[in-house]
Amino acid sequence: MKKIFSLLAFCPLLFSVGKLSAKDVFVNTPKTTLMLSVNEGSTPRIHYYGSRISHSQAQEIYDAMSINYDAYPAFGRTSFDETALSVTHADGNMSTELAITGSRQEGDLTIISLKDKAYKFFVDLYYKANSESDVIETWTVIRNGEKKPIRLEQYASGVMTLRQEGAWITHFHGTWAAESQMTEEPLTPGLKTIVNHDGVRTAMDDRAEVMISLDGKPQENSGRVIGAALCWTGNYKLRLETRGKYRHTLIAGIDELHTAYTLRPGESFQTPELALTYSTEGKGGVSRAFHRWGHNVKLHNGHQVRDILLNSWEGVYMNVNQEVCEQMMDGIRELGGELFVVDDGWFGRKYRRTDDTQGLGDWMTDTQKLPDGVPALLKAAEDRGLKFGIWIEPEMTNSKSELYEAHPDWVLAHPTRELSKGRGGTQLVLDMSNPKVQDYVFSIVDNLVKGNPKLHYIKWDCNMSMNNYGSSYLTSDRQSHLVVDFHRGLRSTLERIRAKYPDLVIQLCAGGGGRVNWGFMPYFDEFWVSDDTDAQQRLFIQWGTSHFFPTMAMAQHVSASPNHQTGRIIPLKFRFDVAMTGRLGMEMKPSDLNDREREYAKKAVAFYKEIRPVIQLGDQYRLLSPYEGNGFCSQMFVTEDKSEAVFFCYKFEHYVDLHTPRWHMAGLDPDATYRLTEFECSEHEHYFEGKTFSGKFLMETGLDANLSRQFSSRVIRLKKI
Ligand code: DGJ
């Protein structure tokens, strides 16, 4: 079936209007089409990206004088706009002029081959159409066929262009403990750049994902929207050039600043992928396409529901020991949790990890804290019917560590400069471009699992940027390869780990959500959304993050009140209701809960187990944004067959005469009747308990579900009858 589909998608057509011998390629997903023309001797042109069309409609595209833009503009010859590629050839010539030499389709892949008109310099453009979601991945393979080395100055992954007046962009940015803040603004003439220069943590500030809304101000569940995500673990740049209000061109790839890359004769360079989708169902449609792609293709173990865990960090920070861990294990077991994770603080011999100034790299148990080591912790968890996980920060060391004493040449450094140190005044980044360091990082995980075969989970943290730009492994003429080779080394190490340990659950963390990027997701099961566990701020952080990432991957923990980051006091129900919209966990000492709270937490964990498949595997519909809801916010999750759903609404501000909005649902079957049940309502009565409504009514007319106090919330479960 797939074969017929792809053969049909590749169809030469002859046109008399403005196009002679146009050969058109259709990259089709179930609901979308990207149409390019690929005439030999000229450049590939993008003509259409939108709802799926048939080949007979190609003429309409040309007749409508739609877009006609170079799919991979190169510097120096024909393009005075932003370029995707810039090369210094072996003879010093800085111009490149690409022309198509052929194109083919193999299964889901479309490959367009280009060659410079004067040089043996080759570029292949790849487009992969996912048949189970509406995401297209595009990337580029660049090959040096010249006789001497060439230098890639700019090497983007992909390009998308559109013509639309009044388009808006949605993008995400932030900082530690305030990640993924959303900004929505009209695209105005000029260049909008979204960039990351951290070197190590690709999402520490800006995020590499954007949405472009074609019908004005972005709407959640209506309007045409294009979504784009650069899948890369390192520095990146997304450029959005707007010309004359109408034409918007997105060029995305590895950031070219300080990353010129030399290719020897015969060598090739494969860029990371740019993932694209198009939806007529607003931003929510784009999100659901990315979530589905995550489940089916990109996220490690994307169909496996995640465990409910207790992480030790906010409970005891680095003061871990056997006794306190066992108390926490007892606590989470009593509440119904399934996994205990010991966070930072468990390791270090000569340099004990008693604070953040030392010990990273010395991955042996601190026997003063844990006399019988990790095996005893694991056994204690097992005795309680819990799985066990452990924290590491493998790409890092401290200047106060046995590792650094033994291998000072393994850290990123410049020989003529003093080291710039990070966290604790001593933290340093290991040189992942060095194969010996890659082997060492692999061995950290390998040794942990070999020593503890039942180890279930690892939290892989990363808390520093690339402060010292220099590698003693790379030769002096290749120092500009550092960021790229660091991340290639990291990725190949992660690949090795995954090849050997496919079932190990691994959480991605970087001082919170500093690495949330699709480039990491094939190796990780989930990520820590933020070090900010304040439920009110989490509404915003999680809202932003969910635009591109599936809930099953979003680690959301209930923590203590007052909250450790903000000091805010929030009732336990609200904290649970906010955390339940992702992978639920806890991050506190359960023994700090009073009896009433403990009973509540037990019910909440049991309830989450019931709704977990709907939350983690269902479709997410964001409804009322916290950015616009005047102190209110809501979202819901619906199973693919629309037989079950869970609706959440929150009130996080309060003043006199603040009226609760009418709640309109989405994603339900309009013709079905649903019975509603409420989970532990914070209002006085379970008003909707047992009542039935049609899907149409719930979506069109909606419910007046009152929320009276600040931090009140409702969770309503819907079942089709
Ligand atoms: C930063 C992480 O985000 C926290 O959750 C915790 O693991 C600390 N690092 C430990 O140092």
Residues whose N, C-alpha, C, O or C-beta is under 5 A from the ligand:
A	BS01	DGJ	W313 D343 D344 D461 C509 A510 G511 G512 D531
